Amino acid sequence: MKSHNKVILITGCAGFIGSALAIKFLSNNYKVIGLDNINDYYDIKLKYSRLKNIDEIKSKSGDWKFFKSSIDNIKELDKIFERYKPDIVINLAAQAGVRYSIENPTSYMRSNLEGFFNILEMCKVYDVEHLVYASSSSVYGEKKDFPFNEENILNKPLSFYAATKISNEMMAYSYSNIYKLPITGLRYFTVYGPWGRPDMAPMIFSKNIISKKPIPIFNFGKMSRDFTFINDIVDGTFLCALKSPLSNLKDSNNNFVPNKIFNIGYGRPVDLNYFIELLEDAFSIKAIKEYQPIKPGDVEKTFADTTNLEKWVGYKPKVSIDNGVYLFAKWYKKYLKDLP
Ligand SMILES: NC(=O)c1ccc[n+]([C@@H]2O[C@H](COP(=O)([O-])OP(=O)(O)OC[C@H]3O[C@@H](n4cnc5c(N)ncnc54)[C@H](O)[C@@H]3O)[C@@H](O)[C@H]2O)c1
């Protein structure tokens, strides 16, 4: 396969989405620079295993370099940008998780606000062709007009995590407006699948179901999420990143502002009880359910309207919840077996 000249910088590349995206770019013969500070928000062994998966692909194709480095350290970032001059930057490095932002807001301040600002600055200074960054469905807060549309005005974040993601969208817009930096924000909707995050429901539930421990079900089970399989997220992000410069984007005052924001979800809310049933089937074990009130910062329902992304890059999610949970559970069983 012909190799591409473009250099792609992926931050958060040891994370769930970042590692899968690095594999996608490498498999398509791009040069990829990965950066991650490997923080211990969850088990770092999982992060190193994901990096090992990337190394295995690299030996077959692509061109890959990894740096253990933090986006909140602008001096280190500057060295990497200076040396590799990335064409496209995909910023996935962030402190994720709604609930943890109640306990440790400082970590969100550093990575999601200061770190994100550093990324914007570097992209401006090194004249990056396109910056893509992760926003989140949590920006919609308590909005009830389903499905969520990108045009909704968002100024009531329910958690500090959501506040940092709304802030990222504002910061990005201002850089696109003033410096004409082409930027795309992607509002990811509950991503699940192999190599997922241990702090999210699919892994917490699976762990407890298998070890016959109760699973906590918040809001007494009245919850639904637009669960989106990792491959669909990766494909959508890949297509957006390569969409060449966001030229001719004018705002309502006819200003040229190369800035876009898209929902990226499956486009169908799934009842949490149904999600649990699928896991029970996959593991052939009945879950012990422990119903609890809703947690502060949590939202009841998410539901993405993905029409705009479909029009922009032809995004069409392919993996149904039934198939996705089956694939996730198959991976999880093997992952547990392979644990030392
Ligand atoms: N997974 C989801 O369902 C979901 C939903 C909405 C938005 N997002 C967003 O997508 C992005 C990726 O999420 P994920 O699920 O892969 O999370 P993840 O925690 O698995 O990956 C994030 C990675 O970034 C790294 N990181 C954190 N702070 C850093 C810093 N300051 N410098 C360098 N690296 C740093 C972490 O070590 C981690 O490996 C995040 O921005 C997250 O907020 C994820």
Ligand as a Chemical Component Dictionary entry (heavy atoms), coordinates in Angstrom:
data_LIG
# 
_chem_comp.id                   LIG 
_chem_comp.type                 NON-POLYMER 
_chem_comp.pdbx_formal_charge   0 
_chem_comp.three_letter_code    LIG 
# 
loop_
_chem_comp_atom.comp_id 
_chem_comp_atom.atom_id 
_chem_comp_atom.alt_atom_id 
_chem_comp_atom.type_symbol 
_chem_comp_atom.charge 
_chem_comp_atom.model_Cartn_x 
_chem_comp_atom.model_Cartn_y 
_chem_comp_atom.model_Cartn_z 
_chem_comp_atom.pdbx_ordinal 
LIG N1  N1  N 0  -15.325 7.045  25.827 1  
LIG C1  C1  C 0  -16.412 7.806  25.759 2  
LIG O1  O1  O 0  -17.534 7.303  25.864 3  
LIG C2  C2  C 0  -16.289 9.289  25.527 4  
LIG C3  C3  C 0  -17.480 10.026 25.409 5  
LIG C4  C4  C 0  -17.400 11.406 25.203 6  
LIG C5  C5  C 0  -16.172 12.018 25.083 7  
LIG N2  N2  N 1  -15.025 11.284 25.225 8  
LIG C6  C6  C 0  -13.746 11.999 25.107 9  
LIG O2  O2  O 0  -12.932 11.314 24.164 10 
LIG C7  C7  C 0  -11.557 11.433 24.536 11 
LIG C8  C8  C 0  -10.939 10.066 24.658 12 
LIG O3  O3  O 0  -11.672 9.318  25.611 13 
LIG P1  P1  P 0  -11.334 7.825  26.014 14 
LIG O4  O4  O 0  -12.609 7.159  26.339 15 
LIG O5  O5  O -1 -10.403 7.238  25.022 16 
LIG O6  O6  O 0  -10.590 8.088  27.395 17 
LIG P2  P2  P 0  -9.222  7.481  27.979 18 
LIG O7  O7  O 0  -9.141  7.981  29.395 19 
LIG O8  O8  O 0  -9.172  6.022  27.750 20 
LIG O9  O9  O 0  -8.126  8.188  27.079 21 
LIG C9  C9  C 0  -7.574  9.458  27.360 22 
LIG C10 C10 C 0  -6.063  9.315  27.385 23 
LIG O10 O10 O 0  -5.507  10.622 27.568 24 
LIG C11 C11 C 0  -4.416  10.533 28.459 25 
LIG N3  N3  N 0  -4.281  11.856 29.094 26 
LIG C12 C12 C 0  -5.085  12.422 30.016 27 
LIG N4  N4  N 0  -4.622  13.646 30.336 28 
LIG C13 C13 C 0  -3.506  13.855 29.583 29 
LIG C14 C14 C 0  -2.586  14.917 29.451 30 
LIG N5  N5  N 0  -2.705  16.036 30.171 31 
LIG N6  N6  N 0  -1.555  14.788 28.574 32 
LIG C15 C15 C 0  -1.395  13.661 27.832 33 
LIG N7  N7  N 0  -2.248  12.607 27.926 34 
LIG C16 C16 C 0  -3.291  12.709 28.786 35 
LIG C17 C17 C 0  -4.769  9.425  29.427 36 
LIG O11 O11 O 0  -3.603  8.816  29.979 37 
LIG C18 C18 C 0  -5.563  8.460  28.544 38 
LIG O12 O12 O 0  -4.736  7.403  28.055 39 
LIG C19 C19 C 0  -11.540 12.244 25.826 40 
LIG O13 O13 O 0  -11.357 13.595 25.489 41 
LIG C20 C20 C 0  -12.935 12.042 26.386 42 
LIG O14 O14 O 0  -13.326 13.102 27.220 43 
LIG C21 C21 C 0  -15.055 9.932  25.440 44 
# 
loop_
_chem_comp_bond.comp_id 
_chem_comp_bond.atom_id_1 
_chem_comp_bond.atom_id_2 
_chem_comp_bond.value_order 
_chem_comp_bond.pdbx_ordinal 
LIG N1  C1  SING 1  
LIG C1  O1  DOUB 2  
LIG C1  C2  SING 3  
LIG C2  C3  SING 4  
LIG C2  C21 DOUB 5  
LIG C3  C4  DOUB 6  
LIG C4  C5  SING 7  
LIG C5  N2  DOUB 8  
LIG N2  C6  SING 9  
LIG N2  C21 SING 10 
LIG C6  O2  SING 11 
LIG C6  C20 SING 12 
LIG O2  C7  SING 13 
LIG C7  C8  SING 14 
LIG C7  C19 SING 15 
LIG C8  O3  SING 16 
LIG O3  P1  SING 17 
LIG P1  O4  DOUB 18 
LIG P1  O5  SING 19 
LIG P1  O6  SING 20 
LIG O6  P2  SING 21 
LIG P2  O7  DOUB 22 
LIG P2  O8  SING 23 
LIG P2  O9  SING 24 
LIG O9  C9  SING 25 
LIG C9  C10 SING 26 
LIG C10 O10 SING 27 
LIG C10 C18 SING 28 
LIG O10 C11 SING 29 
LIG C11 N3  SING 30 
LIG C11 C17 SING 31 
LIG N3  C12 SING 32 
LIG N3  C16 SING 33 
LIG C12 N4  DOUB 34 
LIG N4  C13 SING 35 
LIG C13 C14 SING 36 
LIG C13 C16 DOUB 37 
LIG C14 N5  SING 38 
LIG C14 N6  DOUB 39 
LIG N6  C15 SING 40 
LIG C15 N7  DOUB 41 
LIG N7  C16 SING 42 
LIG C17 O11 SING 43 
LIG C17 C18 SING 44 
LIG C18 O12 SING 45 
LIG C19 O13 SING 46 
LIG C19 C20 SING 47 
LIG C20 O14 SING 48 
# 
